[in-house]
Amino acid sequence: MVAEPPASWHRRRVLAGAAAATLAGLSHGVGAQALPPVPAGYPASYAEIIARGVQEGSVNVHASTDVEIARPLLAAFEARYPGIKVRYQDLNTLELNGRFLAESAALGAGQVGGPDYADVLWSTAMDLQIKLVNDGHALRYPSPERAGLPAWAAWRDEAWGTTFEPAVIVYNRRHFAGMRTPRSRTGLARLLQENTPRWRQRVVTYDVEKSGVGYLLAQQDARMGGEFWYLAQALGRCGVQLSASTASMIERIASGEFVLGYNLLGSYALSLMERGAQIDVIAPRDYTLVMSRVAFIARRAPHPNASRLWLDFLLSRAGQTLLGQSASQLYTIRTDTDSEHTAAALSERLGYALKPISVGPGLLAAQDTLRKRNFLARWREAVRG
């Protein structure tokens, strides 16, 4: 007598058959062309995410990363998943945040999501991103790439750090010929005081009321100690100019219009230096903040499976390598990329005073309404001069 297989064996066969039938149906729905293969090291069940993502046909990525920087990443993703089109929108951090909240309110009121509603948000304003995640706007997704990331770069399988970017002092070499460069915030404040008459209105930093990343960095500075407010007052007496655009500030420093800029994202400056610009960067020795562009999938994403594919590619070794090779050569959080622009390389280049801003609930305090109002009032008073 032949023994009957156990019930669990029958159940596994039924489930396997059902999954195969689902994939066959999805494959038939997207055409006769074979689906892209499951990436190496991913679970076999990932084939269903690929099939559903191809069926969805597109993914809407709303980002504060310049489209020129992202273009190689977009092209490589579409080459890997030929049936999926990336609709990429480059927005200011505050505009990105406000637009997403408006879309979420419309969906909450029962409206049908528009074709351009965000699937993935990718922003330098880490605190704004974490607040959206904390308020329930993110889709939880345990990415297969999680093991390749540092512990500080992910929160609750909902928010994901993608880059490693220091906030530095950028200066024009011609203006500093024969001068000692400052190595700390106290040193910078002293230098500004000594050169106030001739540098008036020729120093620049972020407009923290118009730039999400500018506000984030200023808030983190204030948490580190009183030196920040001493420096803010020195900036004010120097007639500091304010801007929301990192690229514009650094280009104007390179041209000589500005002497120096404080708290600017170093990735843009380091890239411009390598192309011959007469600028240099200083990573302050007291500490150097490091921020990360944070990505998350919207909980009500119109294309949730294509969004998963996009996020995984962004976090993957291939995607991170492309970020390191982009126009701004963004430093990546992974250490196994085929790029010179990794967190480890940056630490070696700039020293070990680097302090990454963790992706997590510690950023929520900066978005407390009363705290933010008081901070901005004190900032306005300081930079008024």
N, C-alpha and C positions, 0 to 999 in steps of 0.2 A: 504494500500500500504506500503510495507516494504522499508524503506529508504536505498539508496545505501551507502555503506561504503565510506568514503572520499578517494581521490586518494592517499594520504600519507599512508593510511592503506594498500592499494594494493602494494605500492612501498616497504613497510617494509616486507610484506609477500614474495615478489619476491626476495628481498635481502637475507632474512633469508633462503629461499629455495636454493638460489644459494650458500650461505655459507655452508649449510648442504651438498649440493651435492659435493662441493669442498672437504670438510673434508672426506666425504664418499669415494670419489675417491682417496684421498691421503691415507686413511686408507687401502683401498684395495691394493694400490700400495706397502705398506710396510708390507703386510702380514695380516693374520687373527687375530693376537694377538691384544688385545685392546691397544689403545694408553695410555700413562701415563696421569694421571689426571691433570687438571689445578691446580696450587698451590692455597691454600686458600688466598683469598683477591685479586687475580688477575682477570682481566676482562674475561668474557666467551670467547671473541674473541682470547684469548691466545691459545686456542685449535688449531687454525690454525697454529700458530708458532710452536707448538709442532709437529703437523703432518708433516709440511714441514721440520722441523729439523730432524725428524726421517727418512724421505725420503732421506735427504742429507747424513745421515749415519755417519758423522765424523765432527770433528772440530780440526783445527790446532792451537794450542796455543804455541806461542813463548814467552819465559819468562826468566827473570833473577833470578827467584826464584828457588832454588835447587829442583830437582825432588823429593828428599826424603821428603822435607817439603810439597810439593804439593801432594804427593801420596795419602793420605787419601781423599783429595778433589777430585782427579780424580776418585777414586774408588766410592765415594758416588754419584758423578754426573752420572757415567755410570750405577750405580744401579738405580738411579731415571729415567734415560732415556736409557733403555736397548738397543735401536737400534742405539745409537750414541757412537762412539769410539773417545776418546780424544787422539790426536797425539801431545804429549808434547815434546818440545825441550827446553832444559836448555842452555842458551847462556849468555855470557858476555854482559853487557849493550851496549857497543860500537859495538860489533859484531852483536847484535840483530838489532840495529839501521841501521847499514850499509847494512845488508842483506835485511832488509825490503825496503830500498831505492832502492837497485838493483832490487828487485822483482817489485817494482812499476814502475821503468824505463822500465823494460821489458814489463810490461802490457801496459804502455803508448805507446810503440813502436809497439803495435799490436800483441805481442806474446800471446799465450794462457797460462793461469796460470798453473803452475806445481802442482802436487798433494800435495807438501809440502809447498806451498805458505801460508803465515800467514793469519789466520782468525782474531785472537786476539793477540795483543801485550800487555804484562804485565811486567812492568819494574820499577826498583828502580830509574832510571835516569829520574826524573820527568820533567826536563827541555827539554830533548830530546823528550820525549813523547808529551809534550805540543807544541813543534815546529812542530812535525809531524801533530798534530791535526790542528794547526793554518794554516799549508800549504795545508790543504784540504784532508788529507789522512784518515780521520776517518768517519765512518758512524754514522749519528745522530740517536739516539735511546732513546726515553723516557722510561727508565726502570721502571717497576712497583715498584721497590725497592727504588726509589728516596726519598720517604718520610721518610725512615728509616735512612738516612745518614745526617751528618752535612753539613751545607751550603757550607763550604770551600772545600768539598770533590768531587764536581762535577762541570763541566764546559760545558755549551752549550749542555747538553745531549750527549756529545761526549767523554769526558775524565772523568774517574772515579777513585777516590782514594779508596784504599781497605784496607790499614793497617795504624797503628799509631806507628811509630818507632822513638824513640829518638836517636840523635847522642850524644854519651857520651864518657867520659874518662874511659878506662878499665885498671885496674892495678893488678899486682900480689901481693897478701897480704904478702907473705914472704919477698919480697924486700922492703915493706913499714913498716915492724915491727918496732915500736918505732918512726915512722915518722908521721908528720901531713900531711894529704892529701890536695891537692889544691882544692879550691872550685870555682875558676874562671879562666878564661884564663890568666889573669895577674898573678895570683898565680901560675899557671902551668908554665908559662914562667920563673918566678923567681926560681922555684924549679929546672927546667932544667938547668938554669945557675949555680946554686949552686952544681949540681951533674954532670956537663958535663964530667969530666974525667972518672968517674967510670960508667957512663951510656952511654958512646959513642957507637953508633951503636946498642943500646939496646932499642931504642924507635921507634915506628912504626906508620904510618898513611897511608891513601890512596895515591896511585899514581894518581894524578888528571889528568894525561895525558892518563892513561889507564883505569880508572874507571869512568864511567858516574856519579855514585852516589857520588864518591869522589869529582869530579869537582863541582857538584851541591852544596854540603855542604860547600866547600871552598868558592865558590862564595857567598853563603848566609852569611857566616861568614864575608867576606870582606864588604858586604853591611851594616853589623851591627855596624862597627866602626873600628878604627885604631888598636885596641888591637890584631886583627888577624895577622897583619903583624909583630908586635912585637913578637908574639908567633911563627910565621913561621921562623923568624930569629933565635930564641932560639932553635927551632927544628933543623935547619940547623947546628948550632954550635955543637949540640949534635950528629951530624951524623945520622939524622933520616933515617930509612929504609922505603922504599915505597913498597906497595903491592896493587893489585887489588882485593884481596880476603878477605872478612870480616872473614869468618870462619877460614881461615889459620892464620890470624893475632891473633885472639882471642885464638886459640888453642896454638899458640906459646907463648902468654902471660901466659896462664895457665900452660904451661910446665916450665916456668921460663926462657926461652930463651930470651924473651923480658920483660922489666920491666913494660912498660905501652904502651898504644896506645891511640891516640887522634882522636876524631870525628868518632868513630866506631859505627855501628848500634847496639843499646843496646839489641835488641831482642835475638841475638845470645848469648851475654854475660849473660843475665839474665837466659836464659835456661840452660847454662852450669853451672852457679852458683847453680841452684837448683839441679843439678846432682852431686854436691860436689866439683866442681873445686875451687881451691884456688885463686879466683879472686873476684874483686868487681867493681862496677861502680860508677862513679860520674856524676851527672847531674849538669853542671856548673850553679851557682846561678846568673851569669850575664844574661844568657839566655841559653836555651837548644832547639836547633832546632829539629823539628819532621818532618820526611819525610813520604811519603806514596807511596806504590807501585801503579803506575797508569796503568789502563787498558783501552784499547779502541778497538772497532771493526774496522777492515780495511774497507775502503769504497768499495774496490773491493774484499771483502772476498769471497773465493770460496764457503763457506758454511755459508751464512749470517743468516739463521734462527737457525742453531745449535749454531752459535756464540752468538745470543741473549740469548738462553737458558743457555749457559755457563756463560755469564756475569751476568745474573740475579741470577744464583746459587751462583756465587762468592760473590755477594753483599747481598745475602739473610741471614736471621738469621742462617739457617742451615749451609751455606757455611762459614760464619764468625766464627761460633762456631768451625768448623773443623780447621780453621786457628789458632785459639787460642789453640787448642789441638795438633797442629803439633809438629814435632821434635824441632823446634825453638820457639814454643809457641808465634807466632806473635801476637802482640797486635792489636786488631780490632777497627775499627772506630765506629761500632754500640755499643749501650749501652744495648741492649736487648738480648745479646747472653748468652748461658749457659756456660760461661767461666769466669775464674778469670782474663783473659788477655784482658781487655778492656781499651779504652782511659781513662775512668774515674778512673779505678783502677791504671793505670800508673801515672796519675796526683796526686793521693793520695800518691803513693809510692815515687815519685821523687820530688814532690813539684809543685809549680804553676808558675815556670819560663819557662814552656814549650811554644814554639812558633811554631805552625804547619805551614808548608810551604803550602800555598793555591794552589790548583789545578786550574791554570788559567793563563791569559796573563802576569802576573807579572814575570813569569819565562822566558819569551822570551828574555829579555835583556841579560841573561847569554849566549845565543847562537849567539849573534851578532858577526860576524867574527872578526872585528877589536878589539872589547872589549875582546873577548876570547884570541886573540893572545897576547894582552898587558898583560892580567892577567897571562897567562902561562909564559910569559917572566919574569915577576916580581916574580912569584912563583919559577921558576928555580933558579933565583939569590938568593932568600931568603934561600932556602934549600941547596944551594951549600955549605954553612957554612963558 
